[in-house]
Amino acid sequence: MTREAADGLLARVWAELGRDAAELEVLAPLPEVPLPARLDVSSLAAASVAAATAAAWADVAGPGSLRLDGPRIATAFQSERVARFDGAAPAVWSPLSGFRRARDGWVRTHGNYPHHAAALRRVLGVDEQADAAAIDAAVARRSAAELAEAVTGAGGMCVVVAAEDLRADHELRRRPLIEISRLGDAAPAPDPSPVPELPLGGIRVVDLTRVIAGPVATRTLALLGADVLRIDPPAPAELEWQHLEGGPGKRSALLDVRTAAGAADLEDLLAGADAVVLGYRPAALARLGLDPAALAERHPGLVIGQLSAWGFGDRAGERGGFDSLVQASSGIALLEGEPDAPGALPAQALDHASGYLLAAAITTLLRRRVAPGGTWLARLSLRRTAAELLGLPRSAEPRPTGLDDAARDSHAVTLSGQTGAQRIAAPAIASPSGPVEWSRAPHRWGADRPSWAV
């Protein structure tokens, strides 16, 4: 990490949030985050966690009282490496997820979800018993671009591993990393008067997210005291380990919003909410009447946070995606690889950083709805975060030295929950009194009623 890069990124994020630069004096010097890479992942991680931390406590913390821990941040960004559920490590990657050599280049596939794996197998013409060699052989017979288009068209996930596009990244960096906009007028909301230890106490958040980035944002809001209720459709089911790892402090309920009854129940929840976080494809949300403009019209005063893999234009809004695919498509995979094969960052850093930045934005906007009021939107995309990382300093060889298993394990906590013992990474953010801890274990997927706690 270069201190100048981390401080500069944090200062720009703070300005995009419309906050006073003097508030950042509550932070002690940002730590080195041991995530070894050629790109400056350390600065991205430190700045994003610092933004979420300062947004929570800037008005009550003393100068230099918010001290972040670099190894703790690194462990949180690599949280899947310490996760254990009833003593078992999760199977993080499906055999159908990874880099594969096509006839004229490389592709990255993603088959963690069964429906994506099934689409990939259909296009490749292989059955469920096909081993890695058979899958590799089927990919090798296709051109990279043709295969990616065919898999995407079939409802699967596959991208061409591409070189860095300097012009595209430059254009992306001309736009804000966090897009903040006022969607409409609303009377100032009542101040929930939280206690300093729980700056979001009394706040209600509807969580319409999956995978990593959105759950990182919403579990951070829960850590700060918000009542966060995650709503999922009954199908497809979320990967159990992924739901638990992203779920501490939150409740979980199921609603099919494609039915009249489910849509009405969600509307009731939104009517009582202070914020909603959206993580599904923008185009899919629009078809359900859950795009920001429609939500703002029906629920003035709501704070809306939105994440997307590729962006928010018409074409980008139709595409699904994951951190690993954005890394591959944006040039990161080739920069982090070797001459004979692409590589990856040491963490799903685009996801995690975007999650913490969105938490910082929502925390800021929740206070803005108290004074001066209004309906607010904060948006981030993984592709825009990738461009930010590509614009930071880089080195010829990976830096710094990473954590070993024992060091990561020292920053994990075990919680007793509905599904037994759950070991997950400790929170990355800090408070004026020191590190913070999860308030309660993750709930089983769909275990709660779709209603607000009394």
N, C-alpha and C positions, 0 to 999 in steps of 0.2 A: 504494500500500500504506500502511496505517496500522500503524506499529510495534506499537501496542497490540493491534490485531486479530491480527497474525501471531504475536506472542508469546503472546497469550491462547489462540489455537487450538493452538499447539504445547504449551503447558502442559497443556491439557485432554487432548490426545492422549496425552501422557506419563503423565498420571494414569490414563487408561483402560488403558494398558499395564501399570499397576501398578509403575511405576518411580519412583525417587527424584528429586524435582525438582532436587536439587543437581547431578545429572548433567548438566543442561543448561548448566552453567557452562562446559563444554568448547566451546560454540559462541560464535563471535564474533557481534556484532550481525547480525541477518538482513538481507540486502540487498533493495533494491527490485528486483522482477523485471519487466522491461519487456514486459508483456502488456496492451495497451490494451483496457479494457472498462469498462462502467459498474459492474459488480459487481467485487468485490475479488479478482480472480483472482490478483493478485500475492501477497497474503497466503496464499491457499490453496496456491499453488505453493511459496513459500518455506518454509512450515511443514511441508508434506509431505516435501520433500527434506531439510529439517533433521532431521525425525524419523528418516528412514532413515539419515542420516549419523551422528547421535548414537547410534542403537541399535547401530551397528557398532563404534564406537570409544570410547564413553563411559568404558570402564574402563581405557583406555591413553592417552587424550589429555590434554594439559594444559589449564588454563583458557584459553579463547579461542583454542585452536589450530585449531579446525575452522572454516575460513573459506569460505563459499559465495560463488559468483559469480553475480550476478543475470542478466547476459546469457547466461551458459552455461546456467542453468536455463531461461530463456525459449527458447533454441534447442532444448534437449532436449524441452520441451513442444510445440514446433512442428517436431518432428524430420522430418516428411514434407516440409517445405519445403527442407531441405538434402540429402535422400537422393538419391543418384545410384548407379545400378548399371550398370557399364560405360559411364559417362558420361551415361546417359539418366535423366531425371527420371521417377518413377513416375506413372502415371495414378491419382491418389488417389481421385477420385470418379467413379463411373459416371454416364452421362447420366440414369439412372433414379433417382439419389439427389439429394434437394434439397427445397426448399420449393415447393409448388404450390398455386394458389388453387382451392379447391373451390367448389361453388355457394353455400355459406353460411359460408365461413371458409377457413382454411389447413390443409394437411396437410404433414407431412414424410415423405418416402419414403426407403427405403434399398435400393438395388439393386446394391451392389458385388459381392455373391456371385451367381453365375449362377442358383442355384435361387431366390433371393429375387427377382431380376429377372424370372424366368419366371413366378412366382406373380403378381407385379404386372401383367405383361402379360396374363395370363389373365383377371384380374378386370376390367381395363380394356378387354379385347377388342381389343388391338392386337398386331401381329406384330413380329418382331425388326427389321424395316426401318422401323418407325415413328420419325419424327423428333420433336424436342422439341415442336414445335407440335401434332402429333397427340396426343402424350401429355398435354400441357396441356389440350387440348380435351376429351379423355376424362375427365380429372380434374374439369374445370369442370362437367361434367354431373351429378356426384354430390354428395351432401351429405358433409361432412367426416367425421362420425361413422359414417355408413353405409359409406363407402369404407374407413375404417380398420378397421372390424370385418370387412368382407369380405376385405380383403387379409390380415389376420392369420389369419382362418379358413382361407385358402388356403395358408398357410405362408409368407407374405411379411412384409414389414416396413413398416408405415405407422402413424403416430399423428396425432391431432388436435393442432394447435398451440394450446395452452391458456394461459390466464392463470394467474398465480401463485395458488396456493391457500394462503392464510396459515394457515388452521387445520390443514391437512395438514402443512405444513412445521413448524409449532410442535410438533405431535405427534411428528414424526420427530426433531426436535432434542431431545426429552425422552429419547430413547434414545441409547446410545453411538454415536459415529461408527465406532469399531472394537469389535465385539462379541467379547469374550474369554470362553471358557468351558473348564472342565476336563471332558473327556468320560469320564475313567476313571482308575483307578490304574495305575501302571507303575513298576517299579524305576528309580532314577536311571540315566540313560544315561551311558556313559563319556565323559569329556571328550576331544574330538578334539585338544586342545592345539594350536590353530592358531598360526601366527606373527602378530605384530601387523599386518603388511602385508596379511594374508589372514585376517580374523577368522572366516570360515566355511570355512577349509581343513579338509578331511576330511569335510565334510558332503555328503550325497547328497540330491538333490531331484528328484522326479518332477513334471514340468510338464505338466498337463492343461489348458492354456489356449490361447486364440486371440485374435486382433485386437490390442488395445492394452494394456488394464489388466493382465491376467495376464502377458503377456510383459514389460511394464515391471517388474513385481515380480520375475519369475524371472531376467531379465537382470541385475537389481541384485544378486540373491543370487549369481549367477555372478561378477559383478564383485568380490564380497567373498570369493571363493575356493571357493564350493560347486561340486560336480560336478552340473550341471543337465542332465537328459535330458528333452527335450520329446517327448511321445508324441502322435501324431495318428492319426485313422482314415484309411484309404486314400482315402476319399471322404466329403464333397466336399474337393477339394484346397484348401489354404490359398492365398490370394493371394500370389504369389511375393515381391513387393516388401515386403508386410507381414510375411511370415515373416522375411525377411532383416533388415529394419529392427529387428525385435524380438528378433533371435537372437544378438547377439554374445556370445561366451563359452560358448554352450550347444551341445549336440549334439541331433540330430533323428532320430527313428525313427518307423516306422509300425507300428501294431498294430490289428487289428480286434477289439475287446474284446467284440463281439457273438458271436464264435465261441468255442468251448471252448478252443481252442489260444491264441487271443489273450488271453482272460481269464486263463488260467493263466500266460502270460508276464508279464502286468501284475502278477499277484499275486507272482511271483518278484521283480520289481523293487521292489514295495512292501515286501516282506519285508526287503530290504536297504537301504531308504531311511530317512532321518531325517525327511523332510518331503515332503508332496505339496501341490500348489497346484491348485485346482479352479476352472475358469472357465466350464464349460458350465452350461446351465439346471439348477437344483437338481432339478427333477422328472425330467429325463432321467438325471441321475446316480443318482437313487434307483432308477429302473427297472433300471439296470445293477449295482446293489449297490455303488455308489461314493459314496453319501452319507456325510457325516461319521460318523454313528452306526454304520453298517455297517463302515466302515474302522477305526474305533476298536475295535470288537469283535474284528476279525480281526488288527489290528496295534497292540496296546497299545504306548504310548510314541511313537507317530507324532505329529508336528506337522502339523496340517491348516490350510491357508489356503484361503478360499473367497470368490469374487467372484460377484456377481449384478447384473444391470442394475436390477431393480425391487425386489428384496427376497427374503425367504425364506419367506413364507407360502404356502399351497397355491396360490392364484390367481397370486401374483407369481412363484412358482417355475416355472409353466408358460410364462411369457412370455419370449421372447427379446428382446434389445434391444441398442442401441448408444448411445454417448455422445451422438451427434447427436439421436437420438430422445428420450433423457431430457431433453436441453436443451429440445427443442420441447414436450414434454408437461408439464414442470415450471414453465413460465413464463419460463425464461431467454431463450428465443428472442424473445418479445415485449418483454422488458426491454432486450435488446441490439439490437433492430431499430429501424425508423423507423415513422412513422405509416402508411405505405403498404405495409410489408412486414416480416416477421420477420427477425431476424438471428441471429448465432451468436457464441459466444466466440471469441477469437483463437487458440484451441488446443482440442484435445480434452482439456480440463483436468480433467473428471471422471474420465476414464480414467487420465490420468497421475498425478493426485494420489492416486487410490485405489490405483494400483500401488505408489507409493512408501510409502504408509501400510501396505499389506499387507506389504511387505518389512520395514518397521520392526517390525511385529508378529511376523512369522515369526522374525526375528533374535532378538527378545526371548524368544520361546517356546522356541527351540532351546537357549537357555541355561537356561531354567527346567526343561527336561526333564533337565538334568544335576543340578540341585539346585533344587527338591526332587524332581523326577521327575513322572510323570504323562503323560496323553495330552491334547493341547491343540488347541483350535480358535480361529481368528481369522476373522471374517467382516466383509465390507464390501459395500455395494451402491452403484451409481452414483446411484441416486435419493436415498439418504441423504447422499451427498457433495454432491449438488445442493442439498439442503435446508441443508446447512452453508454453502455458498457464498451462498445466498439470505439467510442470517442475518447475514452480514458487512456492514460498512458499504458503501454504494454512493454513486455520484455521478450528477449529471444528465447529464454527458457523459463519454465514455471517458477513462480515465487508465491508466497514464502513456503517454508516447510509446513506440511500438514500435521494434523493431530493423529496420534496412534489410537488404537481401540481403547486402551486404558484411559487416555485423556478424555476421549469422547464420553466414555461410560461415567466419568466423574461428574459430567454435566447432564446426567439423565436422572429422572425421578420415577418412582414406582407408585402408582395410584391404585386403590382398590375400587373396582367399578362393577357394573352390571354383568360384564363378561369376564370377570376374574381380575387377576393382577395385570396391570397395564403399565409397561415402562415406556416413557416417552421423553423427549428432550425437554430440559428445563426452559422456561421462557427466556427470550433474548433481551427483552427490554428491562430497564431498571427504574427504580423509584428514588425519591430523595432519601429514603431510609435504607436503600440497598436493593439487592435482587428481589424480584417478586416471584411468587409461586402460584401454580394453578389452584383455583378455588375448589374444583371438584373434577372427578374422573369423567372421561367421555361417556355419554349415554349410548346404548345400543341403537343401531340405525332404526329409526321409526318407532322408538319406544315410548314417545310422549304424545300427549294430546295436542292438536293444533290450536292452542289457546294460550293466552298470556297468563303468567303466574300471578296469583292474587297478591 
